[in-house]
Amino acid sequence: MQATVQLNGRVLWLSDRADAMTRQLAGESLTRAEAGPLRDQISTDEMTPAWACLAFDETLGDYVYVGLRCSEDAMDPAGVFPVRPKAVREGGFAVSVAGLRRGKGSSREASPFAEWCAGIRVVIAESFERIYAQNCQNLGLLMSTDLALAERLQAGEAVPIEAFLEDCDPLGEAIVRSGGLFGYTRRRLAGDTVAPRPAHAPGAMTYGEKLIAKALGVARVRAGDAVFVPADWRFSHEYVTPMAVSFLRHAFGDAVPALHDPASMMCFEDHLTHLDAVSADGSRPPPLVDAARRLGAVQREFCVQHDLRLHGRVAGGGSEGICHALMLERYALPGQVIVGTDSHTPHCGAVGAFAFGVGATEMANAWLTGDARLAVPGTCLVHLRSRLPEGVGAKDLALHLLHLPYIRDGRAIGQIIEFAGEAVAHLSTDERATLTNMVAEIGGLTGLVVPDAETVRYLRERRGIDFTLAPWMTSDTQASYAHVIEIDCARLGAMVASPGDPGNGVALTDLTAVVPVDIAYGGSCTGSKRDDLRACHDVLAWGLSQGHRVADGVRFYLQYGSEDVRTWCEAQGYTEVFKAAGVTMLSPGCGACVNAGPGVSRAPGEVVISAQNRNFPGRSGPGQMWLGSPATVAASALAGYIVGFDQLRRDGFVSHAVSTPGRPCGEVSQAGSGG
């Protein structure tokens, strides 16, 4: 690796001001002061929107930042999108600078890879999300949280390479100095280096730390240890598998080493199986649909070549199930390590598995080595006192957590989030999965619930497994936590998140204006489990008993998370209630959550209430998306405006004047407790 870094291109300040972005893309070089405030919390959905990720080669560089939303003026909170395709590549930029929490959201490695393909070689931000940062290192992108480095490079200074390694742990530095993860792996496979292995004396540990130590076969791990942890399961889906395959072939050519233990690998075709359904009206150009089909074909070919288990499409449309939903329903066990190419892999933490998302390079590497790179983080204990009130669910709790300052400000990034307390003890495993799943929105590495009697019940009733909890499966009383969040769950009520970010949480009782809805969507991995659909059923059954169906003008979609969930709902008689209420039922798949299925918005003025986990700009169409619990989504579909089920039962249906598209979303009060 070179000793110094010198600018060979231009600096792109990712400004919050659209005019500053436009000037830079037109060829003008701005200083940091001229660029104005930098964009905070840029999601990977903005870096590379879902449609752009249908490309999995160098053409991704044409689309970097095309979803970036910037302010046009103080009176335009909706913002504009100043970056057109190819603008960054053609602008000759080598350095890209942003504000806080760069790369939040999806684990898609397409985002840093698109930056690389567009010519970016250095990424700088006040702070980075864990998966995005690790993906950058794996690809060989230089990183720093020192914004002054951008000014030094812009001034023509040759900056020592060590300045870009200060935020790296020793393993990360070795990977960067090797030119990326594959360079490091070549050294491992050749015997030129060995993976680091902690050698601490025994001591108190959290449950998560114990699980990692057990997987490594060492007495103890501590926060800061950089390791490669052996994985019990490695899974990927059609959005990422083709890119991982292409990375392997690019790195090793025709001499790709044998895959490690193919029996513990599997693939899923779940993200794009509903794309055809939203393309019949011409809203998706045929080339886009063709590109999605190519992704599935590449994955299927890979599975046949290596004799891998594939959970794919089913007759009649859709898929067998959402990847991490099926992992929990059929495979995950307490104490296991699971890595997947989806940021919501922590879903499986509901049964006490250490599950975390990785990018394409890391998955391709895990195919070869059987292990995954991991910097052992600190643990944030979320202690949930009391019990949740009747009608308040895990989604409400998750939205409350996301708006707390500790989490909203990014201080939980990369941490293990351990959920404990009386409220957790009374949550079903389906509800626990909502909490651990949405650790991805917190920015944490994984979410964990220490396995207990409910875990044993779930495994026995859902999977026919008589599981015995091991004595080590607990957090030691003397274990050290990076932070503790205490919440009195008895004081919580139904929550929603206003458009733009899952952290925009507000209590339903604090809505000060009626918010009419056009679309209600009960789907995605946080809204399509058994308990989620049971909650929707209970709301709709009540509505039918009162003589009400889905409100006129509202399109209500419910989507099964897996074929197993569909079978169960049919056996319970739920499907008849859904149909009688006017619901459109959808086969399993990610669908609208990734802007690839019924339930997406079509125009900026459309308002959506959704049970999914993310509402970043443009993620599920151009409309205004609110997040809520399955019960809130169903109640809002009946009423035609955002409302909680308890409020609907108490106050009845409130008449309101529905305005035309482009109507205001209503005002909210954001006052809330800290944490």
Backbone hydrogen bonds, N-H to C=O, Kabsch-Sander energy under -0.5 kcal/mol:
donor,donor_aa,acceptor,acceptor_aa,energy
5,V,159,V,-3.1
10,R,92,G,-1.6
12,L,10,R,-0.5
12,L,95,V,-3.1
13,W,11,V,-0.7
14,L,12,L,-0.7
14,L,97,V,-3.0
15,S,13,W,-2.0
16,D,37,P,-3.2
18,A,16,D,-0.6
18,A,71,S,-2.8
21,M,17,R,-1.7
22,T,18,A,-2.7
23,R,19,D,-2.3
24,Q,20,A,-1.8
25,L,21,M,-2.6
26,A,22,T,-1.4
27,G,24,Q,-1.5
28,E,23,R,-2.4
30,L,28,E,-0.6
35,A,31,T,-1.9
36,G,32,R,-0.8
36,G,33,A,-0.8
39,R,14,L,-3.0
41,Q,100,L,-3.6
43,S,41,Q,-0.5
44,T,104,K,-2.3
46,E,43,S,-0.8
47,M,43,S,-1.8
48,T,44,T,-2.6
52,A,49,P,-1.0
53,C,49,P,-1.2
53,C,50,A,-0.5
54,L,51,W,-1.2
55,A,52,A,-1.8
60,L,57,D,-2.0
61,G,58,E,-1.8
62,D,59,T,-1.9
63,Y,60,L,-2.0
64,V,61,G,-0.6
65,Y,47,M,-2.6
66,V,47,M,-0.6
66,V,63,Y,-1.7
67,G,46,E,-1.7
68,L,65,Y,-2.0
70,C,68,L,-0.5
70,C,80,V,-3.0
71,S,16,D,-3.5
72,E,76,D,-0.6
76,D,73,D,-2.1
79,G,76,D,-1.0
80,V,70,C,-2.9
84,R,82,P,-0.6
86,K,62,D,-3.7
87,A,84,R,-1.8
90,E,86,K,-2.8
91,G,87,A,-1.1
92,G,88,V,-0.5
92,G,89,R,-1.1
93,F,88,V,-1.0
94,A,10,R,-3.0
95,V,10,R,-2.0
96,S,122,V,-2.1
97,V,12,L,-2.6
98,A,124,I,-2.3
99,G,39,R,-2.5
102,R,127,S,-2.6
103,G,42,I,-2.1
104,K,42,I,-1.3
104,K,101,R,-0.9
111,S,108,R,-1.2
113,F,109,E,-2.2
114,A,110,A,-2.5
115,E,111,S,-1.9
116,W,112,P,-2.4
117,C,113,F,-2.7
118,A,114,A,-1.7
119,G,116,W,-1.6
120,I,115,E,-2.4
121,R,94,A,-3.0
122,V,94,A,-1.8
123,V,142,L,-2.8
124,I,96,S,-2.8
125,A,144,S,-1.9
126,E,98,A,-0.5
126,E,99,G,-1.1
127,S,99,G,-1.3
129,E,102,R,-2.6
133,A,129,E,-2.5
134,Q,130,R,-2.5
135,N,131,I,-2.7
136,C,132,Y,-2.3
137,Q,133,A,-2.1
138,N,134,Q,-2.5
139,L,135,N,-1.7
140,G,136,C,-0.9
140,G,137,Q,-0.8
141,L,136,C,-2.4
142,L,121,R,-2.2
143,M,164,F,-0.6
144,S,123,V,-1.2
147,L,145,T,-0.8
149,L,146,D,-1.7
150,A,147,L,-0.9
151,E,147,L,-1.0
152,R,148,A,-2.2
153,L,149,L,-2.6
154,Q,150,A,-2.4
155,A,151,E,-1.6
156,G,153,L,-1.7
157,E,152,R,-2.3
159,V,5,V,-2.8
159,V,157,E,-0.8
161,I,3,A,-2.8
163,A,160,P,-1.9
164,F,161,I,-1.9
165,L,162,E,-1.5
166,E,162,E,-0.5
168,C,165,L,-1.5
173,E,169,D,-2.7
174,A,170,P,-2.1
175,I,171,L,-2.3
176,V,172,G,-2.6
177,R,173,E,-2.8
178,S,174,A,-1.0
179,G,176,V,-1.7
180,G,175,I,-2.6
181,L,138,N,-1.7
184,Y,180,G,-1.7
185,T,181,L,-2.7
186,R,182,F,-2.4
187,R,183,G,-1.3
188,R,184,Y,-2.0
189,L,185,T,-3.3
190,A,186,R,-1.8
191,G,188,R,-1.3
192,D,187,R,-2.5
193,T,187,R,-1.0
200,H,220,R,-0.7
210,K,206,T,-2.5
211,L,207,Y,-2.3
212,I,208,G,-2.0
213,A,209,E,-2.6
214,K,210,K,-2.7
215,A,211,L,-2.1
216,L,212,I,-2.1
217,G,213,A,-1.5
218,V,213,A,-2.2
224,G,376,V,-3.5
225,D,222,R,-2.2
227,V,225,D,-0.6
227,V,374,L,-3.2
228,F,196,P,-0.5
229,V,227,V,-0.5
229,V,372,A,-2.7
231,A,370,G,-2.3
232,D,337,V,-2.3
233,W,337,V,-1.6
234,R,264,S,-2.1
235,F,339,V,-2.1
236,S,266,M,-1.5
238,E,268,F,-1.4
240,V,237,H,-2.1
241,T,237,H,-3.1
243,M,240,V,-0.5
244,A,240,V,-2.4
245,V,241,T,-2.7
246,S,242,P,-2.5
247,F,243,M,-2.4
248,L,244,A,-2.2
249,R,245,V,-2.3
250,H,246,S,-2.4
251,A,247,F,-2.3
252,F,248,L,-2.6
253,G,249,R,-2.2
255,A,252,F,-2.0
260,H,367,W,-3.6
261,D,259,L,-0.6
264,S,261,D,-2.2
265,M,262,P,-1.8
266,M,234,R,-1.8
267,C,309,R,-2.5
268,F,236,S,-1.9
269,E,311,H,-2.6
270,D,268,F,-0.7
275,L,272,L,-1.5
277,A,274,H,-0.6
278,V,274,H,-0.8
278,V,275,L,-0.8
279,S,276,D,-1.4
280,A,276,D,-0.8
282,G,279,S,-1.9
288,L,285,P,-1.3
289,V,285,P,-1.5
290,D,286,P,-2.9
291,A,287,P,-2.1
292,A,288,L,-1.9
293,R,289,V,-2.1
294,R,290,D,-1.9
295,L,291,A,-1.7
296,G,292,A,-1.8
297,A,293,R,-2.2
298,V,294,R,-2.6
299,Q,295,L,-2.1
300,R,296,G,-2.5
301,E,297,A,-2.3
302,F,298,V,-2.0
303,C,299,Q,-2.4
304,V,300,R,-2.2
305,Q,301,E,-2.4
306,H,302,F,-1.8
307,D,303,C,-0.7
307,D,304,V,-0.6
308,L,303,C,-2.4
309,R,265,M,-0.8
311,H,267,C,-2.8
312,G,310,L,-0.8
314,V,318,G,-1.6
317,G,314,V,-1.7
318,G,273,T,-0.8
319,S,588,P,-1.7
320,E,312,G,-2.0
322,I,561,G,-2.5
326,L,322,I,-2.7
327,M,323,C,-2.1
328,L,324,H,-1.7
329,E,325,A,-2.3
330,R,326,L,-2.3
331,Y,326,L,-0.5
331,Y,327,M,-1.9
332,A,327,M,-3.3
335,G,352,G,-2.3
336,Q,333,L,-1.8
338,I,354,F,-2.5
339,V,233,W,-2.2
340,G,356,F,-1.5
341,T,235,F,-1.4
342,D,340,G,-0.7
345,T,342,D,-1.8
347,H,344,H,-2.0
348,C,345,T,-1.9
349,G,346,P,-2.7
350,A,347,H,-1.5
351,V,348,C,-1.5
352,G,349,G,-1.7
353,A,348,C,-1.2
354,F,336,Q,-3.2
355,A,353,A,-1.2
356,F,338,I,-2.2
358,V,340,G,-2.3
363,M,359,G,-2.2
364,A,360,A,-2.7
365,N,361,T,-2.4
366,A,362,E,-2.5
367,W,363,M,-2.2
368,L,364,A,-0.9
368,L,365,N,-0.6
369,T,365,N,-2.2
370,G,366,A,-2.6
372,A,229,V,-2.1
374,L,227,V,-2.9
376,V,225,D,-3.3
376,V,374,L,-0.7
380,C,416,I,-3.3
381,L,379,T,-0.6
381,L,483,H,-2.4
382,V,380,C,-0.6
382,V,418,E,-3.2
383,H,381,L,-0.8
383,H,485,I,-2.7
384,L,382,V,-0.7
384,L,420,A,-3.3
385,R,383,H,-0.9
385,R,487,I,-2.3
392,V,389,P,-2.1
393,G,391,G,-0.5
397,L,393,G,-1.9
398,A,394,A,-2.8
399,L,395,K,-2.4
400,H,396,D,-1.9
401,L,397,L,-2.5
402,L,398,A,-2.3
403,H,399,L,-0.8
403,H,400,H,-0.8
404,L,401,L,-1.6
407,I,404,L,-0.6
408,R,404,L,-3.5
409,D,405,P,-2.6
410,G,407,I,-1.7
411,R,406,Y,-1.7
413,I,410,G,-1.2
414,G,443,G,-3.3
415,Q,412,A,-2.1
416,I,378,G,-2.4
417,I,446,T,-2.9
418,E,380,C,-2.2
418,E,416,I,-0.7
419,F,417,I,-0.6
419,F,448,L,-2.7
420,A,382,V,-2.3
423,A,384,L,-2.1
425,A,421,G,-1.9
426,H,422,E,-1.1
427,L,424,V,-1.9
432,R,428,S,-2.4
433,A,429,T,-2.2
434,T,430,D,-1.0
435,L,431,E,-1.4
436,T,432,R,-2.6
437,N,433,A,-2.5
438,M,434,T,-1.9
439,V,436,T,-1.1
440,A,437,N,-1.7
441,E,438,M,-0.6
442,I,438,M,-1.2
443,G,439,V,-1.5
444,G,439,V,-1.9
445,L,415,Q,-2.1
446,T,415,Q,-0.9
448,L,417,I,-2.7
449,V,349,G,-1.7
450,V,419,F,-0.5
456,V,452,D,-2.0
457,R,453,A,-2.5
458,Y,454,E,-2.6
459,L,455,T,-2.5
460,R,456,V,-2.0
461,E,457,R,-3.0
462,R,458,Y,-2.9
463,R,458,Y,-0.6
463,R,459,L,-1.1
464,G,460,R,-1.1
465,I,459,L,-2.4
467,F,465,I,-1.1
469,L,467,F,-0.5
473,M,470,A,-1.8
474,T,472,W,-2.5
476,D,205,M,-2.5
479,A,476,D,-1.7
482,A,379,T,-2.1
483,H,379,T,-1.1
485,I,381,L,-3.0
486,E,484,V,-0.5
487,I,383,H,-2.3
487,I,485,I,-0.5
489,C,385,R,-2.1
489,C,487,I,-1.1
491,R,488,D,-1.8
492,L,489,C,-1.6
496,V,506,V,-2.2
497,A,627,L,-1.6
498,S,504,N,-2.3
500,G,615,N,-1.4
501,D,498,S,-1.1
504,N,501,D,-1.9
505,G,503,G,-1.3
506,V,496,V,-2.8
508,L,494,A,-2.3
510,D,507,A,-2.1
511,L,508,L,-1.4
512,T,667,E,-2.3
513,A,667,E,-0.6
517,V,640,G,-2.0
518,D,607,V,-2.7
519,I,607,V,-1.9
520,A,555,R,-2.8
521,Y,609,I,-2.4
522,G,557,Y,-3.2
523,G,521,Y,-0.8
527,G,524,S,-1.6
528,S,524,S,-0.7
533,L,529,K,-2.4
534,R,530,R,-2.2
535,A,531,D,-2.0
536,C,532,D,-1.8
537,H,533,L,-2.5
538,D,534,R,-2.5
539,V,535,A,-1.8
540,L,536,C,-2.6
541,A,537,H,-3.2
542,W,538,D,-1.8
543,G,539,V,-2.4
544,L,540,L,-2.7
545,S,541,A,-1.9
546,Q,542,W,-1.1
546,Q,543,G,-0.7
547,G,544,L,-1.3
548,H,543,G,-3.2
550,V,581,A,-2.8
551,A,637,A,-2.6
554,V,551,A,-1.9
555,R,518,D,-2.4
556,F,554,V,-0.6
557,Y,520,A,-2.8
557,Y,555,R,-0.6
558,L,584,T,-2.1
559,Q,522,G,-2.6
560,Y,586,L,-1.7
561,G,528,S,-1.9
563,E,320,E,-2.7
566,R,562,S,-2.0
567,T,563,E,-2.5
568,W,564,D,-1.9
569,C,565,V,-2.7
570,E,566,R,-2.5
571,A,567,T,-2.0
572,Q,568,W,-1.8
573,G,569,C,-0.7
573,G,570,E,-0.8
574,Y,569,C,-1.9
575,T,569,C,-0.7
577,V,573,G,-1.0
578,F,574,Y,-2.6
579,K,575,T,-2.4
580,A,576,E,-2.4
581,A,577,V,-1.8
582,G,578,F,-0.5
582,G,579,K,-1.2
583,V,578,F,-2.3
584,T,556,F,-2.9
585,M,583,V,-0.6
586,L,558,L,-2.5
589,G,560,Y,-0.6
590,C,270,D,-2.6
591,G,270,D,-0.5
592,A,598,P,-0.6
593,C,590,C,-1.7
594,V,591,G,-1.9
595,N,592,A,-2.1
596,A,591,G,-2.1
600,V,597,G,-1.1
601,S,620,S,-2.0
606,E,603,A,-1.7
608,V,624,Q,-2.6
609,I,519,I,-2.3
610,S,608,V,-0.5
610,S,626,W,-2.7
611,A,521,Y,-2.5
618,G,621,G,-0.5
619,R,616,F,-2.2
620,S,621,G,-0.6
621,G,618,G,-1.1
624,Q,606,E,-3.0
625,M,623,G,-0.8
626,W,608,V,-3.4
626,W,624,Q,-0.5
627,L,497,A,-1.9
628,G,610,S,-2.4
629,S,495,M,-0.5
633,V,629,S,-2.6
634,A,630,P,-2.4
635,A,631,A,-2.5
636,S,632,T,-2.5
637,A,633,V,-1.9
638,L,634,A,-1.8
639,A,635,A,-2.2
640,G,636,S,-2.9
641,Y,636,S,-0.5
642,I,515,V,-2.2
648,L,644,G,-2.3
649,R,645,F,-2.5
650,R,646,D,-2.2
651,D,647,Q,-3.2
652,G,648,L,-1.8
655,S,653,F,-0.5
658,V,656,H,-0.6
659,S,657,A,-0.6
662,G,605,G,-0.7
663,R,660,T,-1.1
669,S,510,D,-0.8
670,Q,668,V,-0.5
